[in-house]
Amino acid sequence: MMSQIVISLAALFGLFQLFRITDVFSKAIILAQALAVVIALFPFAIAKTIGFSLFGIMILTSAVYVLTRKIELTAKGLMLLITIPVFLSFVFKINHWPYAYEFSLLMLVPIIAYLILITRKISIKNEIGFLTIIATEALLELSVIVSYWLNL
């Protein structure tokens, strides 16, 4: 329940960013991520699956967005460090590959990259909305594996 509230707050932050950004592709990514979060909140298994799948597709779309835009190289690298590990974790989990949940430890990389990105004077006005949602997902994945290990 707490993770649903946290990801919903991140989605709301992303939606508020829609009024500040000008890039249409970035707006579409944020809207689709917010829609995925809302769909995943429904108590039906099919809704959770659709929301989870749409969110994963939007993470991949975010990585493609970062690769195709003319962004400072440092910012591009940090943004890819945020999107790619979260997408790989999504792929591991959806395919039920071994060590998918242990792979969640790599979520430290997107969290650290996000913190570096927001603390430096790097212009990410168009990307901050969807990067915040993705970084929040990384934080939630990390918290799941840490809480599991603490309860052993």
MDTraj code that builds the backbone (N, CA, C; nanometers):
import mdtraj as md
import numpy as np

residues = "MET MET SER GLN ILE VAL ILE SER LEU ALA ALA LEU PHE GLY LEU PHE GLN LEU PHE ARG ILE THR ASP VAL PHE SER LYS ALA ILE ILE LEU ALA GLN ALA LEU ALA VAL VAL ILE ALA LEU PHE PRO PHE ALA ILE ALA LYS THR ILE GLY PHE SER LEU PHE GLY ILE MET ILE LEU THR SER ALA VAL TYR VAL LEU THR ARG LYS ILE GLU LEU THR ALA LYS GLY LEU MET LEU LEU ILE THR ILE PRO VAL PHE LEU SER PHE VAL PHE LYS ILE ASN HIS TRP PRO TYR ALA TYR GLU PHE SER LEU LEU MET LEU VAL PRO ILE ILE ALA TYR LEU ILE LEU ILE THR ARG LYS ILE SER ILE LYS ASN GLU ILE GLY PHE LEU THR ILE ILE ALA THR GLU ALA LEU LEU GLU LEU SER VAL ILE VAL SER TYR TRP LEU ASN LEU".split()
xyz = np.array([
    [0.0823, -0.1191, 0.0000],
    [0.0000, 0.0000, 0.0000],
    [0.0870, 0.1260, 0.0000],
    [0.1909, 0.1237, 0.0808],
    [0.2787, 0.2404, 0.0890],
    [0.3504, 0.2639, -0.0444],
    [0.3902, 0.1557, -0.1108],
    [0.4580, 0.1721, -0.2394],
    [0.3634, 0.2312, -0.3438],
    [0.2345, 0.1970, -0.3365],
    [0.1373, 0.2550, -0.4295],
    [0.1226, 0.4048, -0.4075],
    [0.1265, 0.4461, -0.2822],
    [0.1166, 0.5890, -0.2517],
    [0.2400, 0.6625, -0.3021],
    [0.3569, 0.6043, -0.2803],
    [0.4819, 0.6699, -0.3209],
    [0.4890, 0.6835, -0.4731],
    [0.4568, 0.5769, -0.5468],
    [0.4642, 0.5854, -0.6935],
    [0.3544, 0.6774, -0.7471],
    [0.2412, 0.6838, -0.6778],
    [0.1347, 0.7765, -0.7185],
    [0.1787, 0.9217, -0.6994],
    [0.2493, 0.9488, -0.5904],
    [0.3011, 1.0841, -0.5682],
    [0.4043, 1.1213, -0.6749],
    [0.4872, 1.0252, -0.7129],
    [0.5844, 1.0515, -0.8192],
    [0.5130, 1.0778, -0.9515],
    [0.4061, 1.0033, -0.9778],
    [0.3286, 1.0258, -1.1001],
    [0.2622, 1.1634, -1.0971],
    [0.2132, 1.2048, -0.9812],
    [0.1546, 1.3391, -0.9688],
    [0.2592, 1.4471, -0.9942],
    [0.3806, 1.4270, -0.9408],
    [0.4892, 1.5209, -0.9670],
    [0.5158, 1.5294, -1.1167],
    [0.5186, 1.4132, -1.1827],
    [0.5395, 1.4114, -1.3273],
    [0.4298, 1.4851, -1.4013],
    [0.3048, 1.4663, -1.3566],
    [0.1936, 1.5355, -1.4213],
    [0.2018, 1.6865, -1.4019],
    [0.2474, 1.7303, -1.2851],
    [0.2654, 1.8739, -1.2629],
    [0.3746, 1.9309, -1.3529],
    [0.4704, 1.8483, -1.3893],
    [0.5772, 1.8936, -1.4778],
    [0.5281, 1.9173, -1.6202],
    [0.4120, 1.8622, -1.6549],
    [0.3575, 1.8814, -1.7890],
    [0.3363, 2.0288, -1.8219],
    [0.3076, 2.1087, -1.7193],
    [0.2832, 2.2508, -1.7412],
    [0.4121, 2.3296, -1.7615],
    [0.5247, 2.2706, -1.7256],
    [0.6532, 2.3416, -1.7340],
    [0.7340, 2.3047, -1.8576],
    [0.7018, 2.1928, -1.9206],
    [0.7858, 2.1451, -2.0305],
    [0.7226, 2.1767, -2.1650],
    [0.8063, 2.1789, -2.2666],
    [0.7595, 2.2112, -2.4005],
    [0.7682, 2.0934, -2.4968],
    [0.8473, 1.9938, -2.4664],
    [0.8702, 1.8811, -2.5558],
    [0.7488, 1.7870, -2.5552],
    [0.6922, 1.7639, -2.6719],
    [0.5716, 1.6823, -2.6838],
    [0.6017, 1.5352, -2.6525],
    [0.7163, 1.4843, -2.6967],
    [0.7527, 1.3448, -2.6713],
    [0.7685, 1.3196, -2.5223],
    [0.8297, 1.4122, -2.4535],
    [0.8462, 1.4004, -2.3083],
    [0.7103, 1.4033, -2.2382],
    [0.6208, 1.4894, -2.2852],
    [0.4858, 1.4938, -2.2287],
    [0.4137, 1.3609, -2.2483],
    [0.4291, 1.3017, -2.3656],
    [0.3638, 1.1740, -2.3939],
    [0.4166, 1.0634, -2.3024],
    [0.5469, 1.0635, -2.2770],
    [0.6055, 0.9632, -2.1881],
    [0.5500, 0.9788, -2.0469],
    [0.5436, 1.1019, -1.9991],
    [0.4924, 1.1259, -1.8635],
    [0.3465, 1.0850, -1.8527],
    [0.2659, 1.1215, -1.9520],
    [0.1244, 1.0840, -1.9492],
    [0.1057, 0.9332, -1.9513],
    [0.1833, 0.8639, -2.0334],
    [0.1721, 0.7181, -2.0403],
    [0.2191, 0.6527, -1.9106],
    [0.3254, 0.7053, -1.8496],
    [0.3703, 0.6509, -1.7215],
    [0.2653, 0.6725, -1.6136],
    [0.2060, 0.7910, -1.6102],
    [0.1012, 0.8189, -1.5117],
    [-0.0194, 0.7285, -1.5356],
    [-0.0553, 0.7073, -1.6612],
    [-0.1654, 0.6170, -1.6939],
    [-0.1335, 0.4748, -1.6492],
    [-0.0099, 0.4313, -1.6686],
    [0.0311, 0.2975, -1.6252],
    [0.0191, 0.2827, -1.4743],
    [0.0577, 0.3864, -1.4011],
    [0.0472, 0.3825, -1.2543],
    [-0.0992, 0.3733, -1.2128],
    [-0.1851, 0.4531, -1.2761],
    [-0.3280, 0.4512, -1.2422],
    [-0.3888, 0.3148, -1.2740],
    [-0.3568, 0.2589, -1.3895],
    [-0.4101, 0.1276, -1.4270],
    [-0.3638, 0.0217, -1.3286],
    [-0.2384, 0.0279, -1.2870],
    [-0.1840, -0.0719, -1.1945],
    [-0.2462, -0.0623, -1.0550],
    [-0.3099, 0.0484, -1.0223],
    [-0.3728, 0.0634, -0.8917],
    [-0.5050, -0.0111, -0.8806],
    [-0.5648, -0.0473, -0.9932],
    [-0.6903, -0.1220, -0.9883],
    [-0.6666, -0.2601, -0.9277],
    [-0.7636, -0.3130, -0.8531],
    [-0.7407, -0.4395, -0.7810],
    [-0.7562, -0.5655, -0.8657],
    [-0.7559, -0.5531, -0.9963],
    [-0.7715, -0.6697, -1.0821],
    [-0.6358, -0.7132, -1.1360],
    [-0.6155, -0.8439, -1.1481],
    [-0.4868, -0.8964, -1.1933],
    [-0.4543, -0.8493, -1.3346],
    [-0.5532, -0.8470, -1.4216],
    [-0.5280, -0.8044, -1.5597],
    [-0.4893, -0.6569, -1.5649],
    [-0.5488, -0.5753, -1.4799],
    [-0.5142, -0.4334, -1.4766],
    [-0.3714, -0.4143, -1.4282],
    [-0.3315, -0.4903, -1.3269],
    [-0.1944, -0.4805, -1.2772],
    [-0.0944, -0.5225, -1.3854],
    [-0.1281, -0.6275, -1.4601],
    [-0.0407, -0.6747, -1.5668],
    [-0.0287, -0.5703, -1.6783],
    [-0.1411, -0.5126, -1.7161],
    [-0.1386, -0.4099, -1.8209],
    [-0.0606, -0.2875, -1.7738],
    [-0.0845, -0.2439, -1.6511],
    [-0.0124, -0.1289, -1.5982],
    [0.1371, -0.1546, -1.5898],
    [0.1744, -0.2735, -1.5414],
    [0.3155, -0.3108, -1.5306],
    [0.3818, -0.3142, -1.6682],
    [0.3125, -0.3725, -1.7658],
    [0.3677, -0.3825, -1.9013],
    [0.3810, -0.2456, -1.9668],
    [0.2784, -0.1628, -1.9526],
    [0.2845, -0.0280, -2.0093],
    [0.3969, 0.0528, -1.9456],
    [0.4144, 0.0362, -1.8144],
    [0.5224, 0.1079, -1.7465],
    [0.6586, 0.0634, -1.7992],
    [0.6764, -0.0655, -1.8190],
    [0.8026, -0.1167, -1.8734],
    [0.8301, -0.0652, -2.0135],
    [0.7258, -0.0603, -2.0955],
    [0.7417, -0.0077, -2.2309],
    [0.7792, 0.1405, -2.2261],
    [0.7229, 0.2127, -2.1326],
    [0.7544, 0.3556, -2.1209],
    [0.8963, 0.3783, -2.0689],
    [0.9477, 0.2853, -1.9911],
    [1.0876, 0.2966, -1.9484],
    [1.1795, 0.2809, -2.0695],
    [1.1489, 0.1829, -2.1539],
    [1.2270, 0.1653, -2.2768],
    [1.2125, 0.2875, -2.3673],
    [1.0931, 0.3412, -2.3775],
    [1.0701, 0.4614, -2.4576],
    [1.1496, 0.5793, -2.4026],
    [1.1614, 0.5868, -2.2708],
    [1.2409, 0.6931, -2.2093],
    [1.3876, 0.6805, -2.2481],
    [1.4385, 0.5575, -2.2507],
    [1.5778, 0.5366, -2.2914],
    [1.5981, 0.5769, -2.4371],
    [1.5017, 0.5431, -2.5221],
    [1.5101, 0.5820, -2.6633],
    [1.5040, 0.7341, -2.6760],
    [1.4187, 0.7965, -2.5966],
    [1.4100, 0.9429, -2.5960],
    [1.5454, 1.0047, -2.5620],
    [1.6085, 0.9529, -2.4585],
    [1.7379, 1.0069, -2.4158],
    [1.8423, 0.9874, -2.5255],
    [1.8402, 0.8721, -2.5907],
    [1.9385, 0.8453, -2.6959],
    [1.9191, 0.9336, -2.8192],
    [1.7952, 0.9716, -2.8477],
    [1.7691, 1.0457, -2.9711],
    [1.7754, 1.1969, -2.9544],
    [1.7766, 1.2479, -2.8341],
    [1.7779, 1.3930, -2.8126],
    [1.9204, 1.4462, -2.8057],
    [1.9331, 1.5723, -2.8438],
    [2.0626, 1.6397, -2.8317],
    [2.0717, 1.6951, -2.6912],
    [2.1330, 1.6169, -2.6046],
    [2.1477, 1.6516, -2.4637],
    [2.2970, 1.6463, -2.4331],
    [2.3389, 1.7247, -2.3345],
    [2.4776, 1.7213, -2.2896],
    [2.5171, 1.5766, -2.2589],
    [2.6392, 1.5397, -2.2960],
    [2.6836, 1.4007, -2.2848],
    [2.6781, 1.3494, -2.1406],
    [2.7155, 1.4319, -2.0444],
    [2.7101, 1.3908, -1.9045],
    [2.5665, 1.3628, -1.8627],
    [2.4761, 1.4502, -1.9004],
    [2.3352, 1.4311, -1.8665],
    [2.2797, 1.3084, -1.9361],
    [2.3180, 1.2879, -2.0613],
    [2.2704, 1.1711, -2.1354],
    [2.3166, 1.0425, -2.0687],
    [2.4428, 1.0390, -2.0270],
    [2.4950, 0.9207, -1.9584],
    [2.4236, 0.8935, -1.8274],
    [2.4003, 0.9985, -1.7496],
    [2.3301, 0.9813, -1.6226],
    [2.1853, 0.9371, -1.6443],
    [2.1208, 0.9924, -1.7455],
    [1.9829, 0.9519, -1.7740],
    [1.9748, 0.8070, -1.8185],
    [2.0732, 0.7636, -1.8950],
    [2.0764, 0.6223, -1.9346],
    [2.1053, 0.5325, -1.8147],
    [2.1868, 0.5816, -1.7202],
    [2.2106, 0.5043, -1.5977],
    [2.0847, 0.4949, -1.5110],
    [1.9908, 0.5848, -1.5320],
    [1.8637, 0.5776, -1.4602],
    [1.7686, 0.4813, -1.5313],
    [1.7594, 0.4905, -1.6622],
    [1.6577, 0.4142, -1.7344],
    [1.6958, 0.2688, -1.7624],
    [1.8188, 0.2433, -1.8008],
    [1.8553, 0.1081, -1.8446],
    [1.8491, 0.0044, -1.7317],
    [1.9045, 0.0280, -1.6125],
    [1.8924, -0.0754, -1.5085],
    [1.7472, -0.1044, -1.4678],
    [1.6634, -0.0017, -1.4667],
    [1.5236, -0.0241, -1.4305],
    [1.4547, -0.1062, -1.5397],
    [1.4866, -0.0775, -1.6655],
    [1.4290, -0.1569, -1.7736],
    [1.4788, -0.3013, -1.7692],
    [1.6067, -0.3200, -1.7419],
    [1.6591, -0.4566, -1.7321],
    [1.5932, -0.5336, -1.6181],
    [1.5690, -0.4671, -1.5079],
    [1.4986, -0.5310, -1.3967],
    [1.3579, -0.5704, -1.4391],
    [1.2918, -0.4841, -1.5146],
    [1.1596, -0.5152, -1.5682],
    [1.1640, -0.6398, -1.6557],
    [1.2634, -0.6476, -1.7447],
    [1.2764, -0.7628, -1.8346],
    [1.3023, -0.8907, -1.7546],
    [1.3886, -0.8824, -1.6537],
    [1.4178, -0.9992, -1.5707],
    [1.2915, -1.0490, -1.5008],
    [1.2135, -0.9571, -1.4479],
    [1.0952, -0.9967, -1.3715],
    [0.9833, -1.0486, -1.4609],
    [0.9627, -0.9870, -1.5743],
    [0.8526, -1.0290, -1.6602],
    [0.8813, -1.1650, -1.7248],
    [1.0097, -1.1972, -1.7409],
    [1.0479, -1.3270, -1.7969],
    [1.0719, -1.4329, -1.6902],
    [1.0609, -1.3942, -1.5633],
    [1.0836, -1.4854, -1.4504],
    [1.2215, -1.5505, -1.4575],
    [1.3201, -1.4694, -1.4936],
    [1.4561, -1.5197, -1.5010],
    [1.5129, -1.5364, -1.3606],
    [1.6099, -1.6269, -1.3448],
    [1.6695, -1.6458, -1.2119],
    [1.7365, -1.5176, -1.1628],
    [1.7313, -1.5001, -1.0337],
    [1.7938, -1.3867, -0.9652],
    [1.7334, -1.2520, -1.0065],
    [1.6083, -1.2526, -1.0475],
    [1.5437, -1.1273, -1.0875],
    [1.5345, -1.0314, -0.9696],
    [1.5038, -1.0835, -0.8517],
    [1.4897, -0.9941, -0.7372],
    [1.6251, -0.9528, -0.6810],
    [1.7247, -1.0374, -0.6935],
    [1.8582, -0.9971, -0.6540],
    [1.9121, -0.8897, -0.7476],
    [1.8642, -0.8931, -0.8729],
    [1.9017, -0.7913, -0.9701],
    [1.8568, -0.6531, -0.9231],
    [1.7581, -0.6513, -0.8341],
    [1.7071, -0.5244, -0.7811],
    [1.8128, -0.4474, -0.7023],
    [1.9188, -0.5137, -0.6613],
    [2.0268, -0.4423, -0.5926],
    [2.0935, -0.3398, -0.6836],
    [2.0850, -0.3638, -0.8145],
    [2.1413, -0.2667, -0.9084],
    [2.0626, -0.1363, -0.9107],
    [1.9514, -0.1330, -0.8408],
    [1.8716, -0.0112, -0.8370],
    [1.9416, 0.1008, -0.7608],
    [2.0515, 0.0683, -0.6968],
    [2.1345, 0.1729, -0.6368],
    [2.1916, 0.2653, -0.7446],
    [2.2216, 0.2090, -0.8600],
    [2.2813, 0.2872, -0.9692],
    [2.1858, 0.3974, -1.0170],
    [2.0581, 0.3661, -1.0492],
    [1.9691, 0.4757, -1.0917],
    [1.9423, 0.5782, -0.9824],
    [1.9373, 0.5340, -0.8583],
    [1.9116, 0.6279, -0.7489],
    [2.0279, 0.7256, -0.7351],
    [2.1490, 0.6742, -0.7374],
    [2.2672, 0.7603, -0.7270],
    [2.2770, 0.8517, -0.8496],
    [2.2505, 0.7969, -0.9688],
    [2.2558, 0.8792, -1.0900],
    [2.1508, 0.9904, -1.0851],
    [2.0324, 0.9597, -1.0335],
    [1.9275, 1.0616, -1.0215],
    [1.9685, 1.1711, -0.9235],
    [2.0264, 1.1301, -0.8112],
    [2.0709, 1.2296, -0.7132],
    [2.1804, 1.3190, -0.7705],
    [2.2718, 1.2614, -0.8459],
    [2.3764, 1.3412, -0.9107],
    [2.3143, 1.4364, -1.0119],
    [2.2184, 1.3872, -1.0864],
    [2.1556, 1.4672, -1.1907],
    [2.0800, 1.5869, -1.1344],
    [2.0105, 1.5685, -1.0237],
    [1.9330, 1.6810, -0.9706],
    [2.0161, 1.7764, -0.8851],
    [2.1313, 1.7314, -0.8372],
    [2.2138, 1.8202, -0.7556],
    [2.3118, 1.9023, -0.8390],
    [2.3426, 1.8579, -0.9586],
    [2.4321, 1.9337, -1.0466],
    [2.3524, 2.0375, -1.1234],
    [2.4205, 2.1315, -1.1808],
    [2.3556, 2.2371, -1.2600],
    [2.3387, 2.1909, -1.4044],
    [2.2690, 2.0801, -1.4222],
    [2.2446, 2.0254, -1.5556],
    [2.0986, 2.0536, -1.5911],
    [2.0760, 2.1065, -1.7093],
    [1.9403, 2.1403, -1.7512],
    [1.8658, 2.0140, -1.7957],
    [1.7691, 1.9735, -1.7138],
    [1.6879, 1.8560, -1.7467],
    [1.5392, 1.8907, -1.7312],
    [1.5022, 2.0105, -1.7703],
    [1.3655, 2.0573, -1.7509],
    [1.2637, 1.9663, -1.8185],
    [1.2914, 1.9205, -1.9389],
    [1.1969, 1.8362, -2.0116],
    [1.1947, 1.6920, -1.9620],
    [1.2992, 1.6488, -1.8960],
    [1.3114, 1.5086, -1.8586],
    [1.2848, 1.4799, -1.7110],
    [1.2772, 1.5822, -1.6272],
    [1.2701, 1.5608, -1.4824],
    [1.1448, 1.4831, -1.4419],
    [1.0347, 1.5003, -1.5127],
    [0.9110, 1.4320, -1.4761],
    [0.9209, 1.2814, -1.4883],
    [0.9585, 1.2325, -1.6066],
    [0.9636, 1.0874, -1.6224],
    [1.0843, 1.0261, -1.5531],
    [1.1927, 1.1021, -1.5369],
    [1.3071, 1.0488, -1.4621],
    [1.2740, 1.0332, -1.3141],
    [1.1932, 1.1228, -1.2602],
    [1.1522, 1.1111, -1.1204],
    [1.0667, 0.9871, -1.0993],
    [0.9756, 0.9606, -1.1918],
    [0.8913, 0.8412, -1.1807],
    [0.9767, 0.7147, -1.1894],
    [1.0709, 0.7122, -1.2806],
    [1.1571, 0.5942, -1.2959],
    [1.2478, 0.5770, -1.1739],
    [1.3048, 0.6862, -1.1240],
    [1.3909, 0.6778, -1.0052],
    [1.3110, 0.6333, -0.8825],
    [1.1860, 0.6760, -0.8734],
    [1.1013, 0.6312, -0.7629],
    [1.0754, 0.4816, -0.7726],
    [1.0536, 0.4322, -0.8936],
    [1.0368, 0.2879, -0.9135],
    [1.1630, 0.2133, -0.8705],
    [1.2794, 0.2691, -0.9029],
    [1.4052, 0.2066, -0.8619],
    [1.4166, 0.2034, -0.7096],
    [1.3784, 0.3124, -0.6453],
    [1.3813, 0.3182, -0.4992],
    [1.2874, 0.2148, -0.4378],
    [1.1698, 0.1993, -0.4952],
    [1.0744, 0.1011, -0.4433],
    [1.1239, -0.0417, -0.4636],
    [1.1855, -0.0689, -0.5784],
    [1.2412, -0.2025, -0.6011],
    [1.3525, -0.2335, -0.5018],
    [1.4372, -0.1350, -0.4771],
    [1.5452, -0.1539, -0.3798],
    [1.4893, -0.1764, -0.2402],
    [1.3855, -0.1030, -0.2055],
    [1.3264, -0.1190, -0.0716],
    [1.2635, -0.2567, -0.0542],
    [1.2097, -0.3145, -0.1605],
    [1.1509, -0.4487, -0.1522],
    [1.2578, -0.5522, -0.1207],
    [1.3694, -0.5466, -0.1906],
    [1.4739, -0.6472, -0.1679],
    [1.5404, -0.6270, -0.0323],
    [1.5577, -0.5031, 0.0104],
    [1.6177, -0.4773, 0.1416],
    [1.5245, -0.5236, 0.2531],
    [1.3958, -0.4962, 0.2404],
    [1.3016, -0.5411, 0.3442],
    [1.2910, -0.6932, 0.3471],
    [1.3042, -0.7569, 0.2319],
    [1.3035, -0.9031, 0.2279],
    [1.4240, -0.9588, 0.3019],
    [1.5396, -0.8995, 0.2764],
    [1.6602, -0.9469, 0.3438],
    [1.6586, -0.9200, 0.4932],
    [1.5985, -0.8115, 0.5355],
    [1.5911, -0.7799, 0.6769],
    [1.4954, -0.8733, 0.7515],
    [1.3998, -0.9308, 0.6808],
    [1.3023, -1.0193, 0.7433],
    [1.3429, -1.1651, 0.7400],
    [1.4576, -1.1992, 0.6875],
    [1.5008, -1.3386, 0.6833],
    [1.5250, -1.3960, 0.8195],
])
top = md.Topology()
chain = top.add_chain()
for i, resn in enumerate(residues, 1):
    res = top.add_residue(resn, chain, resSeq=i)
    for name in ("N", "CA", "C"):
        top.add_atom(name, md.element.get_by_symbol(name[0]), res)
traj = md.Trajectory(xyz[None], top)
